[in-house]
Amino acid sequence: MGYMLDTNIVTAIVKNNEPVKKKYRQLDSLGQDVSISCITYYEVKTASR
């Protein structure tokens, strides 16, 4: 099973939200596929300017 992260989750990871980062690390350690959509990429990219 894979997970697609939305903009809110990606932004929380970028802003070092520890509970969200902990959950992401759990998924990573379990070998789960984690991805983002091109729309999420664009939203996060433009918001960081």
Secondary structure in CASP SS format (residue, H / E / C, confidence):
PFRMAT SS
TARGET T0000
AUTHOR 0000-0000-0000
METHOD secondary structure of the structure
MODEL  1
M C 1.00
G E 1.00
Y E 1.00
M E 1.00
L E 1.00
D C 1.00
T H 1.00
N H 1.00
I H 1.00
V H 1.00
T H 1.00
A H 1.00
I H 1.00
V H 1.00
K C 1.00
N C 1.00
N C 1.00
E H 1.00
P H 1.00
V H 1.00
K H 1.00
K H 1.00
K H 1.00
Y H 1.00
R H 1.00
Q H 1.00
L H 1.00
D H 1.00
S H 1.00
L C 1.00
G C 1.00
Q C 1.00
D E 1.00
V E 1.00
S E 1.00
I E 1.00
S C 1.00
C H 1.00
I H 1.00
T H 1.00
Y H 1.00
Y H 1.00
E H 1.00
V H 1.00
K H 1.00
T H 1.00
A H 1.00
S C 1.00
R C 1.00
END
